[in-house]
């Protein structure tokens, strides 16, 4: 009997909305039939749910399917391991398409494989583009040196995450590969941009001048032809006076003549069937380029178009993910009698935020009985799934903490819900409950740690205590046992610091050394520092050149 797949989770809604095809097959049933497919699968293949549910997905195979690749997929399924292949499959109407698939096993609590989840992408355009490219490169076998250079360019550019840096580096790579100078014309945000690079260090000022304004470039005869899909200037040509852009200013014309206007080639940059820009290489010498150069530039134009567009899309997705993550983090309201400061920072290489999205979170919850819940946690992973799990876990913990005060009871209840309902991935969490102030300002702080780093307590006399008790296993680990709470008394004017590992850990410094650094900074802190001041002091003391992980710091002063 086919078991229905449950609905309602954020992950399921994301899968339903995705353009990628997702399938789930039941490993416990004969022939491993499909039990669920998302709308993208039916849209891509033309099959309806009624056509496919209950059947093994081999119905996608046809006369052109590589049987060796099919055997590798079967071997992976039998071995209960993740397997990836690109297969020629067939839609319901018989039309072929290239299917890039990854199949991974899903296990139950005992480690037994119960299902296989498949992710498929129609990569027909990419495969056909690669096939055309390969034929062109086969015809130009004598250009092996430049083929190696193209592969090197691709590798180097795909390692650059920032779109602006990638455009600048792409222009430099073109100039280096072909000699002379190069121009990239793109349209980020709908506005034209030119990136000009030269191999001559003495002419870099001229290149920078031409990079400031793209008007001279995007309206030149060769660029207009390429942007319109033409090919009049794709073959090498010698530059004549009328080809020089009439829209160039006198200073720009001087810069172009200084760089040299002998011969050139231009190609459109294409991505997903759309022309997104133009690449041009120019030599100060006439007749500098030949047919092999044109083939290589055409190949690089295809590569650059996809690389640059992928970077643009990835940057947009990254910012959307970060915006989603930030919206899921709470806004801290004023809590009577407490001074609260918090900071969340994404990972950074010192110049820009990382491409990854983390699962760090914090919360401050004032409860009706006068107690205040303080939370800092970190979901394992750095992707959209981790961010979504963080949002789920934070919501569950907040709901439980509203009714339960004891930190041990809160973490035990949250862990039970997470493991039973499969709500989120494994996460560490420090949960503290701060009691109301006594007449002398003293408060009781109860805390418990689910695999998380110890909170730090700065007393009014400058002494720092590492609250390293009440440690249990992380949230999401089945059968969490022996969850305990510790209590400590806080004199008026005490400061509690909760944080994630991004504050204290890096490749150059382990957690123990990082915590010791923060402790020393707290011991030297002026007594009159407010919560924000303590937070800034801690961040400055723990700072490294490269923040390799997201960090979160929550500071509460009584």
C-alpha positions as CSV (number, residue, x, y, z in Angstrom):
1,X,0.0,0.0,0.0
2,X,1.3,3.4,-0.9
3,X,1.6,5.7,2.1
4,X,0.7,9.4,1.6
5,X,3.4,12.0,2.4
6,X,2.5,14.5,5.1
7,X,1.8,18.1,4.3
8,X,2.1,21.6,5.8
9,X,5.8,22.0,6.6
10,X,7.7,25.0,5.3
11,X,10.1,22.5,3.5
12,X,7.1,21.0,1.7
13,X,5.8,24.3,0.6
14,X,9.3,25.3,-0.7
15,X,9.5,22.0,-2.6
16,X,6.1,22.5,-4.1
17,X,7.0,26.0,-5.3
18,X,10.5,25.0,-6.6
19,X,11.3,24.9,-10.3
20,X,13.3,21.7,-9.6
21,X,11.6,18.3,-9.8
22,X,11.4,16.4,-6.6
23,X,10.2,12.8,-6.2
24,X,9.9,10.3,-3.3
25,X,10.0,6.6,-3.8
26,X,9.2,3.9,-1.2
27,X,12.2,1.7,-0.6
28,X,10.1,-0.8,1.4
29,X,7.8,-1.7,-1.5
30,X,8.5,-4.0,-4.4
31,X,10.2,-2.2,-7.4
32,X,10.6,1.0,-5.3
33,X,7.6,2.8,-6.7
34,X,7.1,6.6,-6.6
35,X,4.8,7.8,-3.8
36,X,5.0,11.5,-4.3
37,X,6.1,14.0,-7.0
38,X,6.0,17.8,-6.9
39,X,4.3,20.0,-9.6
40,X,7.7,20.7,-11.3
41,X,8.1,17.0,-12.0
42,X,4.7,16.8,-13.8
43,X,5.4,20.0,-15.7
44,X,8.8,18.8,-16.8
45,X,7.8,15.3,-17.9
46,X,4.2,15.8,-19.0
47,X,3.1,12.9,-16.8
48,X,0.3,13.4,-14.2
49,X,0.4,12.1,-10.7
50,X,-2.0,9.4,-11.7
51,X,0.4,8.3,-14.4
52,X,3.4,7.8,-12.2
53,X,2.4,7.1,-8.5
54,X,2.9,3.4,-7.8
55,X,5.4,3.0,-10.6
56,X,9.1,2.8,-10.8
57,X,10.5,5.9,-12.5
58,X,12.1,3.8,-15.3
59,X,9.2,4.9,-17.5
60,X,11.3,8.0,-18.2
61,X,13.9,5.9,-20.0
62,X,14.0,5.4,-23.8
63,X,16.1,4.2,-26.7
64,X,18.8,6.8,-26.2
65,X,19.2,6.4,-22.4
66,X,22.7,5.3,-21.4
67,X,22.3,1.8,-19.9
68,X,25.6,2.0,-18.1
69,X,24.4,5.2,-16.3
70,X,21.2,3.4,-15.4
71,X,23.2,0.5,-13.9
72,X,25.2,3.0,-11.8
73,X,22.0,4.4,-10.5
74,X,20.7,0.9,-9.6
75,X,24.0,0.1,-7.9
76,X,23.7,3.2,-5.8
77,X,20.1,2.3,-4.8
78,X,21.1,-1.2,-3.9
79,X,24.1,0.2,-1.8
80,X,21.7,2.7,-0.1
81,X,24.1,5.6,-1.0
82,X,23.6,8.9,-2.7
83,X,24.0,8.7,-6.5
84,X,24.1,11.4,-9.1
85,X,23.9,11.0,-12.9
86,X,22.9,12.9,-16.0
87,X,20.6,10.8,-18.2
88,X,18.8,11.2,-21.5
89,X,15.1,10.8,-20.5
90,X,11.8,11.1,-22.4
91,X,8.7,13.1,-21.7
92,X,5.2,11.6,-22.0
93,X,4.9,12.9,-25.6
94,X,8.2,11.2,-26.5
95,X,10.4,14.3,-26.7
96,X,13.9,13.7,-25.1
97,X,15.4,15.8,-22.5
98,X,18.6,15.7,-20.4
99,X,17.9,15.0,-16.8
100,X,20.5,15.7,-14.1
101,X,19.4,13.8,-11.1
102,X,20.6,13.1,-7.5
103,X,19.0,10.3,-5.5
104,X,19.5,10.1,-1.7
105,X,18.3,7.6,0.9
106,X,16.1,8.6,3.8
107,X,16.5,6.6,7.0
108,X,14.3,6.1,10.0
109,X,15.4,6.4,13.6
110,X,17.0,2.9,13.5
111,X,19.0,3.8,10.4
112,X,17.0,1.7,8.0
113,X,16.3,3.2,4.6
114,X,12.6,3.8,4.1
115,X,12.5,6.1,1.1
116,X,14.6,7.6,-1.6
117,X,14.3,11.3,-2.5
118,X,15.2,12.4,-6.0
119,X,16.0,15.8,-7.3
120,X,15.9,16.3,-11.0
121,X,16.8,19.3,-13.2
122,X,16.2,19.7,-17.0
123,X,19.7,20.5,-18.2
124,X,19.0,20.0,-21.9
125,X,20.1,23.5,-22.8
126,X,23.4,23.1,-20.9
127,X,24.2,19.7,-22.3
128,X,23.4,20.7,-25.9
129,X,25.4,23.9,-25.5
130,X,28.3,21.8,-24.2
131,X,28.0,19.4,-27.1
132,X,28.1,22.3,-29.6
133,X,31.1,23.7,-27.8
134,X,32.9,20.4,-27.8
135,X,32.4,20.0,-31.5
136,X,33.8,23.5,-32.1
137,X,36.8,22.8,-29.9
138,X,37.4,19.5,-31.7
139,X,37.6,21.5,-34.9
140,X,40.2,23.7,-33.4
141,X,42.5,21.1,-31.8
142,X,45.5,23.3,-32.3
143,X,44.1,25.8,-29.7
144,X,44.8,23.5,-26.8
145,X,46.8,26.1,-25.0
146,X,43.9,28.6,-25.0
147,X,41.4,25.9,-24.1
148,X,43.4,25.2,-21.0
149,X,43.4,29.0,-20.4
150,X,39.6,29.1,-20.8
151,X,39.2,26.3,-18.2
152,X,41.5,28.2,-15.8
153,X,39.4,31.4,-16.3
154,X,36.2,29.5,-15.6
155,X,37.6,28.0,-12.4
156,X,39.0,31.3,-11.2
157,X,35.9,33.3,-11.9
158,X,33.5,30.7,-10.3
159,X,35.5,31.1,-7.1
160,X,34.6,34.8,-6.9
161,X,31.3,35.5,-5.2
162,X,31.0,39.3,-5.6
163,X,29.5,40.3,-8.9
164,X,31.5,43.5,-9.3
165,X,34.7,41.8,-8.6
166,X,33.8,39.0,-11.0
167,X,33.2,41.5,-13.8
168,X,36.5,43.2,-13.2
169,X,38.4,40.0,-13.1
170,X,36.6,38.7,-16.3
171,X,37.8,41.7,-18.2
172,X,41.4,41.2,-16.9
173,X,41.3,37.5,-17.9
174,X,40.2,38.3,-21.5
175,X,42.9,40.9,-21.9
176,X,45.5,38.5,-20.5
177,X,44.4,35.6,-22.8
178,X,44.2,37.5,-26.0
179,X,46.7,40.3,-25.4
180,X,46.0,44.0,-25.8
181,X,42.9,45.2,-24.0
182,X,39.3,43.9,-23.4
183,X,35.9,45.4,-22.7
184,X,32.9,43.7,-21.0
185,X,29.6,45.5,-21.5
186,X,26.8,44.3,-19.1
187,X,23.5,45.7,-17.8
188,X,23.2,45.2,-14.0
189,X,20.0,46.6,-12.8
190,X,19.1,47.6,-16.3
191,X,21.9,50.2,-16.5
192,X,24.9,49.7,-18.8
193,X,28.3,49.1,-17.3
194,X,31.7,48.8,-19.0
195,X,34.7,47.0,-17.5
196,X,37.9,47.7,-19.3
197,X,41.2,46.0,-18.6
198,X,44.7,46.1,-20.3
199,X,47.8,44.0,-20.1
200,X,50.0,47.2,-20.1
201,X,50.5,48.5,-16.6
202,X,51.3,52.0,-18.0
203,X,47.9,52.2,-19.6
204,X,45.7,51.3,-16.6
205,X,44.6,54.9,-16.1
206,X,43.2,54.9,-19.6
207,X,41.4,51.6,-18.9
208,X,39.9,53.0,-15.7
209,X,38.7,56.2,-17.5
210,X,36.8,54.0,-20.0
211,X,35.3,51.9,-17.2
212,X,33.7,54.9,-15.6
213,X,31.0,55.4,-18.3
214,X,29.6,52.8,-20.6
215,X,27.9,55.2,-23.0
216,X,30.8,55.1,-25.5
217,X,30.9,51.3,-25.5
218,X,27.3,50.1,-25.6
219,X,26.5,52.3,-28.5
220,X,29.5,51.4,-30.7
221,X,28.7,49.7,-34.0
222,X,30.1,46.3,-32.9
223,X,28.3,46.4,-29.5
224,X,25.0,47.3,-31.0
225,X,25.3,44.5,-33.6
226,X,26.2,41.9,-30.9
227,X,23.4,43.0,-28.5
228,X,20.9,42.7,-31.4
229,X,22.0,39.1,-31.9
230,X,24.1,39.9,-35.0
231,X,27.4,38.4,-36.1
232,X,28.8,41.1,-38.3
233,X,31.8,41.6,-35.9
234,X,32.2,38.2,-34.4
235,X,35.0,37.3,-36.8
236,X,38.3,39.2,-36.4
237,X,38.2,42.6,-38.1
238,X,40.5,45.6,-38.4
239,X,39.2,48.8,-36.8
240,X,38.5,51.7,-39.2
241,X,37.9,55.3,-38.0
242,X,34.1,55.1,-38.5
243,X,33.9,52.2,-36.1
244,X,35.1,54.3,-33.2
245,X,32.1,55.2,-31.1
246,X,30.8,58.7,-32.0
247,X,29.4,58.9,-28.5
248,X,32.9,58.8,-26.9
249,X,34.1,62.0,-25.4
250,X,37.5,63.5,-26.5
251,X,39.1,62.1,-23.3
252,X,37.6,58.6,-24.0
253,X,38.8,58.8,-27.6
254,X,42.3,59.6,-26.4
255,X,42.2,56.7,-24.0
256,X,41.1,54.3,-26.8
257,X,43.9,55.5,-29.1
258,X,46.4,55.2,-26.3
259,X,45.3,51.6,-25.7
260,X,45.5,50.9,-29.4
261,X,42.8,50.5,-32.1
262,X,44.3,47.9,-34.6
263,X,42.0,44.9,-34.7
264,X,39.2,43.4,-32.6
265,X,36.6,40.7,-32.1
266,X,33.2,40.9,-30.3
267,X,30.8,38.2,-29.1
268,X,27.5,38.4,-27.2
269,X,27.3,37.1,-23.7
270,X,24.4,34.7,-23.5
271,X,22.7,33.1,-20.5
272,X,19.5,31.0,-20.6
273,X,18.7,32.0,-24.2
274,X,19.1,35.7,-23.6
275,X,21.8,38.1,-24.6
276,X,23.0,39.7,-21.4
277,X,26.1,41.7,-22.6
278,X,29.0,41.9,-24.9
279,X,32.7,40.9,-24.7
280,X,35.3,42.5,-26.9
281,X,39.0,42.1,-27.2
282,X,41.1,44.7,-29.0
283,X,44.7,44.7,-30.1
284,X,46.8,47.8,-31.1
285,X,48.0,45.8,-34.1
286,X,46.0,45.1,-37.3
287,X,45.4,41.5,-38.2
288,X,46.2,40.3,-34.7
289,X,43.5,37.7,-34.4
290,X,42.6,34.6,-36.5
291,X,39.8,32.0,-36.7
292,X,41.1,30.1,-33.8
293,X,40.9,33.2,-31.6
294,X,37.3,33.7,-32.8
295,X,36.4,30.1,-31.8
296,X,38.0,30.6,-28.4
297,X,36.3,33.9,-27.8
298,X,32.9,32.4,-28.8
299,X,33.5,29.7,-26.2
300,X,34.5,32.1,-23.5
301,X,31.5,34.3,-24.3
302,X,29.2,31.3,-23.6
303,X,31.1,30.5,-20.4
304,X,31.2,34.1,-19.2
305,X,27.6,34.7,-20.0
306,X,26.5,31.7,-17.8
307,X,29.1,32.4,-15.1
308,X,28.1,36.1,-14.7
309,X,24.4,35.3,-14.8
310,X,24.8,32.6,-12.3
311,X,26.6,35.0,-10.0
312,X,23.9,37.5,-10.4
313,X,21.1,35.0,-9.7
314,X,23.1,33.6,-6.7
315,X,23.6,37.0,-5.3
316,X,19.9,37.7,-5.6
317,X,19.0,34.4,-4.0
318,X,21.6,35.0,-1.2
319,X,20.1,38.4,-0.4
320,X,16.6,37.0,-0.5
321,X,17.7,34.2,1.9
322,X,19.4,36.7,4.2
323,X,16.4,38.9,4.2
324,X,14.2,35.9,5.1
325,X,16.6,34.9,7.9
326,X,16.7,38.5,9.3
327,X,12.9,38.7,9.2
328,X,12.7,35.5,11.2
329,X,14.9,37.0,13.9
330,X,13.0,38.9,16.5
331,X,13.0,42.6,17.2
332,X,13.9,43.0,20.9
333,X,11.4,45.1,22.8
334,X,12.3,47.1,25.9
335,X,12.2,44.9,29.0
336,X,11.5,46.7,32.2
337,X,14.5,46.7,34.6
338,X,16.9,45.2,32.0
339,X,19.3,46.7,29.6
340,X,19.5,44.4,26.5
341,X,21.8,44.6,23.5
342,X,22.1,42.0,20.7
343,X,24.1,41.6,17.4
344,X,23.8,39.1,14.6
345,X,26.5,39.1,11.9
346,X,26.8,36.9,8.9
347,X,30.1,35.3,8.1
348,X,32.5,37.6,6.2
349,X,36.0,37.4,4.6
350,X,36.7,40.9,5.8
351,X,35.4,42.5,2.5
352,X,31.9,41.1,2.0
353,X,29.3,38.8,3.6
354,X,29.6,35.2,2.9
355,X,27.4,33.5,0.3
356,X,26.2,31.0,2.9
357,X,23.1,31.5,5.1
358,X,23.4,30.4,8.7
359,X,21.1,29.1,11.4
360,X,22.1,31.3,14.3
361,X,19.3,32.9,16.3
362,X,18.5,34.7,19.5
363,X,15.4,35.6,21.5
364,X,14.3,37.6,24.5
365,X,10.8,36.7,25.8
366,X,9.2,38.6,28.7
367,X,6.7,36.3,30.3
368,X,3.5,37.1,32.3
369,X,5.0,35.9,35.6
370,X,7.8,38.5,35.5
371,X,10.5,36.1,34.3
372,X,12.4,36.7,31.1
373,X,13.6,33.9,28.8
374,X,17.0,34.5,27.1
375,X,17.9,32.3,24.1
376,X,20.8,31.9,21.8
377,X,21.1,29.0,19.4
378,X,22.7,27.6,16.3
379,X,21.3,25.2,13.8
380,X,23.8,22.9,12.0
381,X,24.4,24.0,8.4
382,X,24.8,27.1,6.3
383,X,22.0,27.2,3.7
384,X,18.3,27.9,3.2
385,X,17.4,24.7,4.9
386,X,19.4,25.7,8.0
387,X,17.7,29.2,8.0
388,X,14.2,27.6,7.6
389,X,15.0,25.1,10.5
390,X,16.1,28.0,12.6
391,X,12.8,29.7,12.1
392,X,10.9,26.6,13.0
393,X,13.0,25.9,16.1
394,X,12.7,29.5,17.3
395,X,8.9,29.4,17.0
396,X,8.6,26.1,18.8
397,X,11.0,27.2,21.6
398,X,9.1,30.5,22.0
399,X,5.8,28.7,22.3
400,X,7.1,26.2,24.9
401,X,8.9,28.8,26.9
402,X,5.7,30.8,27.3
403,X,4.2,28.0,29.3
404,X,7.3,26.5,31.0
405,X,9.8,28.4,33.1
406,X,12.4,25.8,34.0
407,X,15.1,25.7,31.3
408,X,15.6,22.0,31.6
409,X,11.8,21.4,31.1
410,X,11.8,23.8,28.1
411,X,14.7,22.1,26.3
412,X,13.4,18.6,27.0
413,X,9.9,19.5,25.7
414,X,11.4,21.3,22.6
415,X,13.7,18.3,21.9
416,X,10.7,15.9,22.1
417,X,8.7,18.0,19.7
418,X,11.6,18.4,17.2
419,X,12.5,14.7,17.2
420,X,8.9,13.3,17.1
421,X,7.6,15.7,14.5
422,X,10.9,16.0,12.6
423,X,10.6,19.8,12.7
424,X,14.2,20.8,12.4
425,X,17.8,19.6,12.1
426,X,20.3,19.3,15.0
427,X,20.9,22.5,16.8
428,X,22.7,23.7,19.9
429,X,21.0,26.1,22.3
430,X,21.6,28.0,25.5
431,X,18.4,28.8,27.4
432,X,18.2,30.9,30.5
433,X,15.4,32.1,32.6
434,X,16.0,35.3,34.5
435,X,13.7,35.9,37.5
436,X,12.2,39.1,38.7
437,X,14.3,41.5,40.8
438,X,14.2,41.3,44.6
439,X,14.0,44.5,46.6
440,X,17.8,44.7,46.6
441,X,17.9,44.2,42.9
442,X,19.2,40.6,43.1
443,X,17.8,38.1,40.5
444,X,18.0,34.4,40.1
445,X,19.2,33.0,36.8
446,X,18.5,29.4,35.8
447,X,20.0,28.0,32.7
448,X,20.5,24.9,30.7
449,X,22.6,24.1,27.6
450,X,21.8,21.8,24.8
451,X,25.3,21.2,23.4
452,X,25.9,25.0,23.4
453,X,28.8,27.1,24.6
454,X,28.6,28.4,28.2
455,X,27.1,31.8,29.0
456,X,29.4,34.3,30.7
457,X,28.5,36.2,33.9
458,X,30.2,39.5,34.7
459,X,29.5,40.5,38.3
460,X,29.6,44.1,39.5
461,X,33.0,43.6,41.2
462,X,34.5,42.6,37.8
463,X,34.7,38.9,38.5
464,X,33.7,36.7,35.5
465,X,32.1,33.3,35.9
466,X,31.9,30.8,33.0
467,X,28.5,29.1,33.4
468,X,29.6,25.7,32.2
469,X,27.1,23.5,34.0
470,X,23.8,22.0,33.0
471,X,25.1,20.6,29.7
472,X,23.2,18.1,27.7
473,X,23.1,16.9,24.1
474,X,22.0,19.1,21.2
475,X,18.3,19.6,20.3
476,X,17.3,17.1,17.6
477,X,19.2,14.1,19.1
478,X,16.6,11.4,19.9
479,X,16.1,10.2,23.5
480,X,17.7,13.2,25.1
481,X,18.3,12.2,28.8
482,X,19.2,13.9,32.0
483,X,18.4,17.5,31.1
484,X,19.2,19.6,34.2
485,X,19.2,23.2,35.1
486,X,21.7,25.2,37.2
487,X,20.9,28.4,39.1
488,X,23.1,31.3,40.0
489,X,22.4,34.5,41.9
490,X,22.9,37.8,40.1
491,X,23.6,40.9,42.1
492,X,22.2,44.2,40.7
493,X,24.4,45.4,37.9
494,X,25.4,42.0,36.7
495,X,25.9,41.3,33.0
496,X,25.0,38.0,31.2
497,X,26.6,37.3,27.8
498,X,25.2,34.5,25.5
499,X,26.8,33.9,22.1
500,X,27.3,31.4,19.3
501,X,30.6,29.8,18.2
502,X,31.2,32.3,15.5
503,X,32.3,34.7,18.2
504,X,35.0,32.6,19.7
505,X,36.1,30.0,17.1
506,X,38.1,30.2,13.9
507,X,40.8,28.3,12.1
508,X,43.4,30.2,13.9
509,X,41.8,29.9,17.4
510,X,39.9,27.1,19.1
511,X,36.9,27.6,21.3
512,X,38.7,27.4,24.6
513,X,41.2,30.1,23.5
514,X,38.3,32.3,22.1
515,X,36.3,32.0,25.3
516,X,39.4,33.0,27.3
517,X,39.9,36.0,25.2
518,X,36.3,37.2,25.8
519,X,36.7,36.5,29.6
520,X,39.8,38.7,29.8
521,X,38.0,41.5,27.9
522,X,35.0,41.3,30.4
523,X,37.3,41.3,33.4
524,X,38.9,44.6,32.1
525,X,35.5,46.2,31.2
526,X,34.7,49.5,32.9
527,X,32.0,49.1,35.5
528,X,29.7,51.8,34.0
529,X,29.4,50.1,30.5
530,X,25.9,49.5,29.4
531,X,24.8,46.4,27.6
532,X,25.6,47.8,24.2
533,X,29.0,48.8,25.4
534,X,29.7,45.4,26.7
535,X,28.6,43.9,23.5
536,X,30.9,46.1,21.4
537,X,33.8,45.3,23.8
538,X,33.3,41.6,23.4
539,X,33.0,41.9,19.6
540,X,36.2,44.0,19.4
541,X,38.1,41.6,21.6
542,X,37.1,38.5,19.7
543,X,37.4,40.0,16.2
544,X,39.5,38.2,13.6
545,X,40.4,39.2,10.0
546,X,38.1,36.6,8.6
547,X,34.9,35.9,10.4
548,X,34.4,32.3,9.1
549,X,31.0,31.7,10.7
550,X,27.9,33.6,11.5
551,X,27.9,35.0,15.0
552,X,25.3,36.1,17.5
553,X,25.9,37.9,20.8
554,X,23.1,38.7,23.4
555,X,24.0,40.8,26.3
556,X,21.7,41.5,29.3
557,X,22.5,43.9,32.1
558,X,20.4,43.7,35.3
